[in-house]
């Protein structure tokens, strides 16, 4: 490895921040993310970490509680990326570098810590790096590689100096953007090829690396890292992150208010009592206005009495918030989409939280085309589809003691224990026609296998595992019933899967952990047994969280009391399955590979309507002619997205599927993007 190559290797953490985070173009990381530039460390000017706290105070003091939560949500999502995910996403750039596994691990850790310090609205965040248990490892790595590159004592501090030093990138960009509008900042995020964006690129590319006076532009050329490679890396990471744009807009607003805006005043009119200086408010884009309108900060309306926090909503204000969201959506051209108004309660210390929604609020939501009202506090979010209600409702969430769950299981808790309740017109209701989605924050997950985390429902002293989808440091699960819930690592072990362990072992364990597939008793899984149509209907509905107790079916051979009846009902209602005839489902018949592929395709499309099908995908199979005409589209979709694969160039559409094969296919479906 050349000295120059090792130099950039040493600062790959900042490079990854640059291409991974769609942040405000005022930190070297967020900036470079926007414009496809890999950042680097520099000994620009030493940085005083104590002063960074003061600057953080100024920067974040301009934000609302909702804004701060947006930053925390993005930070949590970012930190939830696994080493495997990061290595895969950064493959285009990593391919140009020579790194040992240990170096990659250290640099990925460093990357997460550096980026997190930018996206955490806490005063200590910028100095957390100094307290990191990995700090000495970071220093040793940077010092050694810096030494080989001709830079004396390259260090963590120099990385921060490059970003925050008195002559660092941040200050240079503040000088460049001083007086620009908030809309201009948003344009930098949205339009990376504008004239102003190119000026920003030049500043970063021409920044020098420590005492070597070797520019970033030259480093990239030496490494043969092209803009296409960086763009691919950026796209890879961004595809995993859902909160980045909101976080970028929040940081843009913070920097604008703290450092950039200039007060435009009008002269005082002495004839007008009380007249004086008027500050011109920043002009927001329609998307920024929509993002702002989607959250209603009600933290000041929370009253705590006897350990219970109640939100005292004012009908007129809440109805105005709903109308404002509808208007913002119309202005942004997103009228008719599934809009959600989030009521942000902020941080709640009381164990019980109650959020009453009056009939007037519920009706106003429906009138304004607002599909959901969500409630968020302490990282918990409950999203309620309001169209199913026509009167007042009240949500109650109680944080229970861990013993509620730990007393009935030895499995490890990965969240707090929550008791959810909903009353409709004053009457407690535990089942819903449209599922209510709960998003639970994870905790104490060190050493746990996150793929085995599952939301568990406490029913009469026993746990029922419902599954759930990981979203960074959260797990999301739609529920058509309310009860007590918690997240646990659900390790399910079977004694008879050795013969399929190599290709199906992990998949069986994960799908079983989610409660989507069960053993056959006595610790057995029976991996080579066939799967019936009823069994696969249950697997699919449970795996994709599509359960709905209000669904009905009309097959004459499906008894309403059969264990599989509710799953067949949902699958039939959503068009995922059809009967062998109009009246017969044939639940105990074994399912064929083509039928299974078709059910998967329909299920995935029901929750991902934008998913497309390449109808030519089946041409890769030499036995494509054997696929029934009614199943060809489903097989094409499943094959195109690698949900079901062939064997030796054949699909074998009429072969029956084994339980192990079904588990693998369900696993792929769970992870469908």
ROMARLO-916962 format. One record per residue (C-alpha): residue number from 1; x, y, z; chain. Coordinates in pm, whole numbers. Each point is the difference from the previous one (the first is absolute). Example, Ala and Ser with C-alpha at 12.3 -4.5 7.8 and 13.67 -1.06 7.14 Angstrom:
[1 [1230 -450 780] 'A']
[2 [137 344 -66] 'A']
***
This chain:
[1 [0 0 0] 'A']
[2 [142 343 -92] 'A']
[3 [43 270 260] 'A']
[4 [-264 213 -165] 'A']
[5 [-238 -293 -13] 'A']
[6 [52 -69 368] 'A']
[7 [-62 364 75] 'A']
[8 [-350 -14 -136] 'A']
[9 [-55 -341 157] 'A']
[10 [73 162 333] 'A']
[11 [-288 236 -43] 'A']
[12 [-248 -236 -156] 'A']
[13 [-229 62 295] 'A']
[14 [-51 358 -106] 'A']
[15 [-23 -115 -361] 'A']
[16 [-282 -231 90] 'A']
[17 [-173 276 188] 'A']
[18 [34 211 -310] 'A']
[19 [-171 -241 -234] 'A']
[20 [-244 -147 248] 'A']
[21 [-168 294 166] 'A']
[22 [-227 231 -192] 'A']
[23 [59 275 253] 'A']
[24 [30 371 -13] 'A']
[25 [279 113 -232] 'A']
[26 [184 162 286] 'A']
[27 [174 -295 156] 'A']
[28 [258 -174 -216] 'A']
[29 [-200 -319 35] 'A']
[30 [-341 132 -88] 'A']
[31 [145 221 -270] 'A']
[32 [187 -273 -174] 'A']
[33 [-299 -228 23] 'A']
[34 [-198 247 -203] 'A']
[35 [258 48 -270] 'A']
[36 [161 -341 -32] 'A']
[37 [328 98 165] 'A']
[38 [210 -212 232] 'A']
[39 [115 208 296] 'A']
[40 [337 -17 171] 'A']
[41 [169 98 319] 'A']
[42 [221 301 26] 'A']
[43 [215 178 251] 'A']
[44 [-163 325 -113] 'A']
[45 [-13 173 337] 'A']
[46 [-22 -162 340] 'A']
[47 [-349 -23 142] 'A']
[48 [-104 67 358] 'A']
[49 [-250 -265 102] 'A']
[50 [-133 221 280] 'A']
[51 [-84 269 -253] 'A']
[52 [-186 -257 -205] 'A']
[53 [-246 -36 287] 'A']
[54 [-66 372 -11] 'A']
[55 [-52 -15 -374] 'A']
[56 [-233 -297 39] 'A']
[57 [-199 198 253] 'A']
[58 [-43 282 -250] 'A']
[59 [-72 -232 -289] 'A']
[60 [-259 -223 168] 'A']
[61 [-168 268 212] 'A']
[62 [-187 114 -311] 'A']
[63 [-173 -338 -39] 'A']
[64 [-336 -117 130] 'A']
[65 [-36 -323 196] 'A']
[66 [-142 -161 -313] 'A']
[67 [306 110 -199] 'A']
[68 [232 -147 260] 'A']
[69 [-191 -328 -4] 'A']
[70 [39 -9 -379] 'A']
[71 [378 18 41] 'A']
[72 [-4 -270 268] 'A']
[73 [-215 -225 -219] 'A']
[74 [247 31 -287] 'A']
[75 [298 -60 226] 'A']
[76 [-167 -311 140] 'A']
[77 [-77 -126 -350] 'A']
[78 [358 62 -112] 'A']
[79 [146 -178 301] 'A']
[80 [-226 -294 -73] 'A']
[81 [192 -79 -319] 'A']
[82 [199 -319 45] 'A']
[83 [363 -55 -92] 'A']
[84 [-115 -234 -277] 'A']
[85 [-237 261 -141] 'A']
[86 [263 274 7] 'A']
[87 [262 -218 -164] 'A']
[88 [-241 -98 -274] 'A']
[89 [-115 358 -58] 'A']
[90 [352 141 -10] 'A']
[91 [132 -277 -226] 'A']
[92 [56 231 -300] 'A']
[93 [245 214 199] 'A']
[94 [144 -279 214] 'A']
[95 [94 -188 -316] 'A']
[96 [257 272 -70] 'A']
[97 [155 -29 345] 'A']
[98 [206 -264 179] 'A']
[99 [-147 -53 346] 'A']
[100 [21 -281 249] 'A']
[101 [-316 -112 178] 'A']
[102 [123 163 320] 'A']
[103 [60 331 -180] 'A']
[104 [-347 -13 -153] 'A']
[105 [-160 -62 338] 'A']
[106 [187 287 164] 'A']
[107 [-78 239 -283] 'A']
[108 [-368 -92 -13] 'A']
[109 [-22 60 376] 'A']
[110 [179 332 -38] 'A']
[111 [-234 99 -282] 'A']
[112 [-311 -66 210] 'A']
[113 [135 200 294] 'A']
[114 [106 299 -209] 'A']
[115 [-327 18 -192] 'A']
[116 [-206 -52 313] 'A']
[117 [161 302 161] 'A']
[118 [-147 217 -275] 'A']
[119 [-349 -146 17] 'A']
[120 [-54 5 377] 'A']
[121 [-150 317 152] 'A']
[122 [171 -55 336] 'A']
[123 [278 222 126] 'A']
[124 [227 -291 85] 'A']
[125 [-25 -162 -343] 'A']
[126 [296 178 -153] 'A']
[127 [229 -112 280] 'A']
[128 [-125 -357 27] 'A']
[129 [277 -112 -233] 'A']
[130 [254 82 271] 'A']
[131 [-177 -237 240] 'A']
[132 [-41 -280 -251] 'A']
[133 [140 -337 111] 'A']
[134 [147 -20 -351] 'A']
[135 [174 337 22] 'A']
[136 [351 -141 41] 'A']
[137 [-57 -238 -292] 'A']
[138 [-107 294 -216] 'A']
[139 [304 200 104] 'A']
[140 [242 -288 -60] 'A']
[141 [-139 -70 -344] 'A']
[142 [5 364 -108] 'A']
[143 [346 63 144] 'A']
[144 [157 -305 -165] 'A']
[145 [-147 64 -343] 'A']
[146 [68 372 30] 'A']
[147 [362 -79 79] 'A']
[148 [30 -216 -313] 'A']
[149 [-156 282 -201] 'A']
[150 [241 264 126] 'A']
[151 [-245 169 236] 'A']
[152 [116 40 358] 'A']
[153 [-239 -136 262] 'A']
[154 [-317 -14 -208] 'A']
[155 [-276 -25 261] 'A']
[156 [-368 4 82] 'A']
[157 [37 365 93] 'A']
[158 [127 78 -350] 'A']
[159 [-307 -161 -150] 'A']
[160 [-214 235 204] 'A']
[161 [232 289 -84] 'A']
[162 [-56 -64 -368] 'A']
[163 [-374 31 61] 'A']
[164 [-29 255 282] 'A']
[165 [335 180 20] 'A']
[166 [18 379 -39] 'A']
[167 [111 -59 -359] 'A']
[168 [-189 -326 -40] 'A']
[169 [-254 -93 -264] 'A']
[170 [-297 105 213] 'A']
[171 [128 356 45] 'A']
[172 [95 32 -367] 'A']
[173 [-350 -100 -100] 'A']
[174 [-162 230 253] 'A']
[175 [194 284 -160] 'A']
[176 [-108 -112 -346] 'A']
[177 [-367 -39 89] 'A']
[178 [-37 299 230] 'A']
[179 [-314 191 -94] 'A']
[180 [-143 -280 -216] 'A']
[181 [-363 -91 61] 'A']
[182 [-124 -320 157] 'A']
[183 [-136 -89 -342] 'A']
[184 [353 28 -140] 'A']
[185 [118 -253 259] 'A']
[186 [-281 -237 -90] 'A']
[187 [96 33 -365] 'A']
[188 [354 -111 87] 'A']
[189 [-150 -319 139] 'A']
[190 [-239 -55 -288] 'A']
[191 [209 126 -296] 'A']
[192 [363 -115 31] 'A']
[193 [101 137 -341] 'A']
[194 [-97 364 44] 'A']
[195 [251 284 -32] 'A']
[196 [8 52 377] 'A']
[197 [44 -373 52] 'A']
[198 [302 1 -228] 'A']
[199 [156 278 207] 'A']
[200 [-49 -212 310] 'A']
[201 [158 -300 -174] 'A']
[202 [306 203 -87] 'A']
[203 [52 105 361] 'A']
[204 [-5 -359 119] 'A']
[205 [199 -151 -286] 'A']
[206 [276 257 33] 'A']
[207 [35 -43 376] 'A']
[208 [344 -129 89] 'A']
[209 [98 -295 217] 'A']
[210 [209 97 299] 'A']
[211 [363 99 -45] 'A']
[212 [26 -194 -327] 'A']
[213 [-189 276 -181] 'A']
[214 [-152 -274 -214] 'A']
[215 [-347 86 -124] 'A']
[216 [-305 -218 25] 'A']
[217 [-40 23 -376] 'A']
[218 [348 -150 -50] 'A']
[219 [-69 -271 260] 'A']
[220 [-310 -118 -186] 'A']
[221 [189 -7 -330] 'A']
[222 [283 -199 160] 'A']
[223 [-247 -252 135] 'A']
[224 [-186 -18 -331] 'A']
[225 [-324 65 187] 'A']
[226 [-243 147 -250] 'A']
[227 [-313 204 55] 'A']
[228 [-204 -296 -126] 'A']
[229 [144 -219 277] 'A']
[230 [-84 262 259] 'A']
[231 [-348 49 -141] 'A']
[232 [-63 -375 11] 'A']
[233 [115 -13 362] 'A']
[234 [-218 296 90] 'A']
[235 [-305 -158 -164] 'A']
[236 [64 -332 173] 'A']
[237 [0 154 346] 'A']
[238 [-286 240 -64] 'A']
[239 [-221 -289 -111] 'A']
[240 [20 -133 357] 'A']
[241 [-77 332 171] 'A']
[242 [-350 147 20] 'A']
[243 [55 298 229] 'A']
[244 [297 169 -167] 'A']
[245 [-188 266 -198] 'A']
[246 [-196 113 304] 'A']
[247 [322 19 203] 'A']
[248 [170 195 -278] 'A']
[249 [-276 259 -2] 'A']
[250 [14 33 377] 'A']
[251 [375 62 -4] 'A']
[252 [-42 245 -286] 'A']
[253 [-246 196 210] 'A']
[254 [231 -10 302] 'A']
[255 [301 134 -190] 'A']
[256 [-212 258 -177] 'A']
[257 [-140 138 325] 'A']
[258 [328 -19 192] 'A']
[259 [256 120 -252] 'A']
[260 [-129 95 -341] 'A']
[261 [-311 211 -8] 'A']
[262 [29 376 -15] 'A']
[263 [-267 212 162] 'A']
[264 [-186 200 -260] 'A']
[265 [-183 285 165] 'A']
[266 [-245 265 -104] 'A']
[267 [34 355 132] 'A']
[268 [-197 91 306] 'A']
[269 [-318 190 -82] 'A']
[270 [-43 251 278] 'A']
[271 [-369 41 -83] 'A']
[272 [-68 -364 70] 'A']
[273 [-3 -86 372] 'A']
[274 [219 -296 88] 'A']
[275 [165 -18 -341] 'A']
[276 [366 -91 -21] 'A']
[277 [247 -240 -158] 'A']
[278 [-156 -290 -182] 'A']
[279 [210 -306 -79] 'A']
[280 [-83 -156 -332] 'A']
[281 [-82 -368 60] 'A']
[282 [181 -260 -209] 'A']
[283 [-175 -129 -310] 'A']
[284 [-64 -374 13] 'A']
[285 [-52 -237 -291] 'A']
[286 [-332 -182 -32] 'A']
[287 [162 -323 114] 'A']
[288 [146 174 305] 'A']
[289 [-341 144 81] 'A']
[290 [-156 -346 -33] 'A']
[291 [262 -154 230] 'A']
[292 [-58 276 256] 'A']
[293 [-380 -31 -21] 'A']
[294 [14 -377 56] 'A']
[295 [110 44 363] 'A']
[296 [-202 186 262] 'A']
[297 [196 74 318] 'A']
[298 [-239 -50 293] 'A']
[299 [264 -41 271] 'A']
[300 [-123 317 178] 'A']
[301 [-350 -146 20] 'A']
[302 [106 -299 211] 'A']
[303 [-120 4 360] 'A']
[304 [122 -252 258] 'A']
[305 [-223 -96 292] 'A']
[306 [65 -296 231] 'A']
[307 [244 -169 -237] 'A']
[308 [-219 40 -307] 'A']
[309 [86 236 -285] 'A']
[310 [-302 122 -195] 'A']
[311 [9 211 -315] 'A']
[312 [-258 278 22] 'A']
[313 [-54 62 -370] 'A']
[314 [-188 310 -109] 'A']
[315 [-243 -105 -272] 'A']
[316 [29 317 -208] 'A']
[317 [382 -5 4] 'A']
[318 [20 -369 -87] 'A']
[319 [-257 38 -278] 'A']
[320 [207 288 -137] 'A']
[321 [308 -224 7] 'A']
[322 [-190 -262 -201] 'A']
[323 [-115 261 -252] 'A']
[324 [352 141 -29] 'A']
[325 [138 -347 -78] 'A']
[326 [-264 -55 -268] 'A']
[327 [78 341 -154] 'A']
[328 [376 -66 7] 'A']
[329 [-54 -337 -169] 'A']
[330 [-209 161 -272] 'A']
[331 [265 267 -59] 'A']
[332 [266 -272 -27] 'A']
[333 [-208 -197 -249] 'A']
[334 [-53 -283 248] 'A']
[335 [-370 39 59] 'A']
[336 [-168 -338 37] 'A']
[337 [306 -177 141] 'A']
[338 [-19 -176 337] 'A']
[339 [75 302 218] 'A']
[340 [87 -28 368] 'A']
[341 [-16 278 257] 'A']
[342 [242 -81 282] 'A']
[343 [-74 137 346] 'A']
[344 [340 41 165] 'A']
[345 [-30 -19 379] 'A']
[346 [372 39 60] 'A']
[347 [158 -174 299] 'A']
[348 [-243 -144 255] 'A']
[349 [114 -110 346] 'A']
[350 [-337 -135 119] 'A']
[351 [-54 -376 -44] 'A']
[352 [-343 44 -163] 'A']
[353 [-84 222 -295] 'A']
[354 [-354 73 -121] 'A']
[355 [-84 177 -325] 'A']
[356 [-371 75 -46] 'A']
[357 [-117 87 -352] 'A']
[358 [-345 158 -10] 'A']
[359 [-265 -88 -256] 'A']
[360 [57 341 -160] 'A']
[361 [371 -80 -49] 'A']
[362 [-71 -346 -140] 'A']
[363 [-256 136 -246] 'A']
[364 [226 289 -98] 'A']
[365 [278 -246 -81] 'A']
[366 [-228 -192 -233] 'A']
[367 [-142 317 -156] 'A']
[368 [352 126 -76] 'A']
[369 [110 -332 -146] 'A']
[370 [242 -78 282] 'A']
[371 [33 -378 15] 'A']
[372 [176 -30 336] 'A']
[373 [57 182 325] 'A']
[374 [323 -111 165] 'A']
[375 [114 56 357] 'A']
[376 [370 6 86] 'A']
[377 [185 32 330] 'A']
[378 [318 -144 150] 'A']
[379 [73 -174 -330] 'A']
[380 [-335 -184 -3] 'A']
[381 [-230 71 -295] 'A']
[382 [-359 -123 -37] 'A']
[383 [-163 62 -340] 'A']
[384 [-380 -16 -5] 'A']
[385 [-198 -29 -327] 'A']
[386 [-293 231 80] 'A']
[387 [-244 -96 -277] 'A']
[388 [-123 -298 205] 'A']
[389 [-128 227 278] 'A']
[390 [-297 237 5] 'A']
[391 [11 120 359] 'A']
[392 [245 104 271] 'A']
[393 [293 -230 71] 'A']
[394 [273 -2 264] 'A']
[395 [336 -173 -20] 'A']
[396 [170 -113 319] 'A']
[397 [358 -127 26] 'A']
[398 [150 -119 326] 'A']
[399 [364 -90 47] 'A']
[400 [-17 -307 223] 'A']
[401 [263 -162 217] 'A']
[402 [229 -251 -177] 'A']
[403 [-118 -271 238] 'A']
[404 [-331 -8 -185] 'A']
[405 [187 -188 -274] 'A']
[406 [317 -131 167] 'A']
[407 [-213 -191 251] 'A']
[408 [-137 -220 -279] 'A']
[409 [310 -51 -218] 'A']
[410 [378 -27 12] 'A']
[411 [34 164 -341] 'A']
[412 [186 330 -3] 'A']
[413 [-200 323 -7] 'A']
[414 [104 244 -270] 'A']
[415 [-248 278 85] 'A']
[416 [-214 131 279] 'A']
[417 [-334 -169 64] 'A']
[418 [-299 199 -124] 'A']
[419 [-370 -40 69] 'A']
[420 [-212 151 -277] 'A']
[421 [-366 87 32] 'A']
[422 [-259 175 -215] 'A']
[423 [-345 115 96] 'A']
[424 [-267 89 -253] 'A']
[425 [-262 240 132] 'A']
[426 [111 -94 350] 'A']
[427 [-19 -377 -54] 'A']
[428 [321 -203 10] 'A']
[429 [64 -164 -337] 'A']
[430 [269 -261 -63] 'A']
[431 [-57 -92 -366] 'A']
[432 [0 221 -310] 'A']
[433 [-114 -30 -360] 'A']
[434 [317 174 -120] 'A']
[435 [323 -85 183] 'A']
[436 [158 262 225] 'A']
[437 [377 15 -48] 'A']
[438 [232 10 299] 'A']
[439 [365 104 -31] 'A']
[440 [203 -99 306] 'A']
[441 [351 122 84] 'A']
[442 [254 -274 66] 'A']
[443 [232 -6 301] 'A']
[444 [268 -225 145] 'A']
[445 [61 -174 -334] 'A']
[446 [375 -50 41] 'A']
[447 [81 -364 -63] 'A']
[448 [-346 -75 -140] 'A']
[449 [-72 -128 -350] 'A']
[450 [-224 275 -140] 'A']
[451 [-141 -231 -265] 'A']
[452 [-154 -203 282] 'A']
[453 [-172 297 164] 'A']
[454 [-376 -31 2] 'A']
[455 [-291 189 149] 'A']
[456 [-168 -223 255] 'A']
[457 [-357 30 125] 'A']
[458 [-76 -104 357] 'A']
[459 [-315 -211 12] 'A']
[460 [-113 -159 327] 'A']
[461 [354 -36 129] 'A']
[462 [157 -133 -321] 'A']
[463 [168 165 -297] 'A']
[464 [-119 -1 -359] 'A']
[465 [265 114 -247] 'A']
[466 [-131 234 -266] 'A']
[467 [314 89 -197] 'A']
[468 [72 361 -88] 'A']
[469 [228 182 -245] 'A']
[470 [329 150 116] 'A']
[471 [33 372 -70] 'A']
[472 [341 104 130] 'A']
[473 [-25 -7 378] 'A']
[474 [-376 -54 -13] 'A']
[475 [-233 -284 -87] 'A']
[476 [-328 63 -179] 'A']
[477 [-305 -222 24] 'A']
[478 [-362 56 -113] 'A']
[479 [-246 -139 254] 'A']
[480 [-371 -68 -40] 'A']
[481 [-26 -69 373] 'A']
[482 [136 181 306] 'A']
[483 [159 -156 304] 'A']
[484 [342 10 173] 'A']
[485 [295 -10 -240] 'A']
[486 [378 -18 20] 'A']
[487 [290 -86 -228] 'A']
[488 [203 -312 77] 'A']
[489 [276 -202 -160] 'A']
[490 [-195 -313 -87] 'A']
[491 [251 -280 -50] 'A']
[492 [-177 -309 -132] 'A']
[493 [210 -312 -39] 'A']
[494 [-93 -319 -184] 'A']
[495 [179 -331 31] 'A']
[496 [-70 -138 -350] 'A']
[497 [126 268 -242] 'A']
[498 [365 -108 -32] 'A']
[499 [-59 -127 -354] 'A']
[500 [-119 344 -116] 'A']
[501 [208 216 235] 'A']
[502 [238 123 -270] 'A']
[503 [-268 157 -218] 'A']
[504 [-305 34 224] 'A']
[505 [111 -10 363] 'A']
[506 [16 372 69] 'A']
[507 [-312 67 -204] 'A']
[508 [-200 -257 195] 'A']
[509 [116 152 329] 'A']
[510 [-90 356 -104] 'A']
[511 [-343 -87 -140] 'A']
[512 [-76 -206 310] 'A']
[513 [113 289 222] 'A']
[514 [-254 224 -172] 'A']
[515 [-277 -249 73] 'A']
[516 [-62 -53 -371] 'A']
[517 [84 -370 2] 'A']
[518 [-17 -254 279] 'A']
[519 [148 -337 76] 'A']
[520 [-191 -325 3] 'A']
[521 [57 -72 368] 'A']
[522 [276 -139 222] 'A']
[523 [260 238 -142] 'A']
[524 [-50 -130 -355] 'A']
[525 [-43 209 -314] 'A']
[526 [-44 -274 -264] 'A']
[527 [191 196 -267] 'A']
[528 [-66 -246 -282] 'A']
[529 [-373 -34 56] 'A']
[530 [-233 155 -254] 'A']
[531 [-193 322 62] 'A']
[532 [-376 23 -34] 'A']
[533 [-183 294 -152] 'A']
[534 [-143 90 342] 'A']
[535 [343 -14 166] 'A']
[536 [156 226 -259] 'A']
[537 [-287 250 27] 'A']
[538 [71 31 372] 'A']
[539 [377 28 -51] 'A']
[540 [-41 278 -253] 'A']
[541 [-263 203 186] 'A']
[542 [191 -23 329] 'A']
[543 [336 79 -160] 'A']
[544 [-126 313 -175] 'A']
[545 [-208 122 296] 'A']
[546 [-325 -10 -196] 'A']
[547 [-220 -151 269] 'A']
[548 [-349 147 32] 'A']
[549 [-266 -169 208] 'A']
[550 [-277 184 -185] 'A']
[551 [80 -169 -332] 'A']
[552 [-256 -254 -125] 'A']
[553 [6 -281 -259] 'A']
[554 [-266 -212 -164] 'A']
[555 [169 -331 -83] 'A']
[556 [-228 -288 89] 'A']
[557 [291 -223 101] 'A']
[558 [149 252 249] 'A']
[559 [-175 -22 335] 'A']
[560 [-22 326 192] 'A']
[561 [148 -182 300] 'A']
[562 [299 -146 -189] 'A']
[563 [342 123 119] 'A']
[564 [78 125 -349] 'A']
[565 [-334 175 -64] 'A']
[566 [111 357 93] 'A']
[567 [312 -28 -217] 'A']
[568 [-191 -136 -301] 'A']
[569 [-253 280 50] 'A']
[570 [263 275 -14] 'A']
[571 [179 -160 -293] 'A']
[572 [-327 -34 -192] 'A']
[573 [-114 353 84] 'A']
[574 [329 146 -125] 'A']
[575 [-3 -211 -315] 'A']
[576 [312 -189 108] 'A']
[577 [-165 -338 -46] 'A']
[578 [-282 -139 -206] 'A']
[579 [-180 -327 46] 'A']
[580 [40 -311 -206] 'A']
[581 [-354 99 -103] 'A']
[582 [-236 283 92] 'A']
[583 [-120 -187 307] 'A']
[584 [293 -226 91] 'A']
[585 [336 99 148] 'A']
[586 [139 -351 51] 'A']
[587 [192 94 317] 'A']
[588 [170 -336 56] 'A']
[589 [137 -40 -351] 'A']
[590 [374 40 -36] 'A']
[591 [107 326 -159] 'A']
[592 [203 3 -320] 'A']
[593 [301 219 -64] 'A']
[594 [-191 202 -261] 'A']
[595 [-293 55 237] 'A']
[596 [237 104 276] 'A']
[597 [180 245 -230] 'A']
[598 [-331 152 -106] 'A']
[599 [-124 42 357] 'A']
[600 [326 170 93] 'A']
[601 [-19 232 -300] 'A']
[602 [-356 105 81] 'A']
[603 [82 51 369] 'A']
[604 [304 214 -71] 'A']
[605 [-191 209 -253] 'A']
[606 [-281 54 251] 'A']
[607 [241 189 225] 'A']
[608 [235 127 -273] 'A']
[609 [-232 112 -281] 'A']
[610 [291 161 -185] 'A']
[611 [187 -331 -32] 'A']
[612 [36 -94 -365] 'A']
[613 [9 -329 -189] 'A']
[614 [238 -94 -279] 'A']
[615 [-218 -247 -187] 'A']
[616 [300 -133 -191] 'A']
[617 [160 -127 322] 'A']
[618 [-149 -347 -48] 'A']
[619 [177 -41 -335] 'A']
[620 [311 -100 194] 'A']
[621 [-169 -328 93] 'A']
[622 [6 -284 -251] 'A']
[623 [-334 -132 133] 'A']
[624 [-181 337 -13] 'A']
[625 [-264 -153 -229] 'A']
[626 [-118 -215 292] 'A']
[627 [-100 305 204] 'A']
[628 [-376 48 -2] 'A']
[629 [-114 313 -181] 'A']
[630 [-174 131 313] 'A']
[631 [323 -31 199] 'A']
[632 [254 130 -252] 'A']
[633 [-5 363 120] 'A']
[634 [47 -107 361] 'A']
[635 [291 -228 -85] 'A']
[636 [156 276 -213] 'A']
[637 [-20 248 289] 'A']
[638 [142 -246 254] 'A']
[639 [279 -105 -235] 'A']
[640 [82 357 -103] 'A']
[641 [43 102 366] 'A']
[642 [179 -322 102] 'A']
[643 [-276 -96 242] 'A']
[644 [-20 -345 -159] 'A']
[645 [290 -134 -205] 'A']
[646 [36 -291 -236] 'A']
[647 [224 -303 3] 'A']
[648 [235 -90 -284] 'A']
[649 [-187 231 -238] 'A']
[650 [-344 -140 89] 'A']
[651 [-276 147 217] 'A']
[652 [-187 -327 63] 'A']
[653 [-333 184 35] 'A']
[654 [-210 -303 88] 'A']
[655 [232 -144 265] 'A']
[656 [-122 25 357] 'A']
[657 [191 224 238] 'A']
[658 [161 -121 322] 'A']
[659 [-21 181 333] 'A']
[660 [368 93 -22] 'A']
[661 [-51 148 -347] 'A']
[662 [-304 190 125] 'A']
[663 [201 144 290] 'A']
[664 [272 124 -236] 'A']
[665 [-254 158 -231] 'A']
[666 [-186 165 289] 'A']
[667 [334 132 128] 'A']
[668 [75 157 -338] 'A']
[669 [-348 149 -7] 'A']
[670 [45 156 344] 'A']
[671 [318 168 -126] 'A']
[672 [-149 115 -330] 'A']
[673 [91 361 -76] 'A']
***
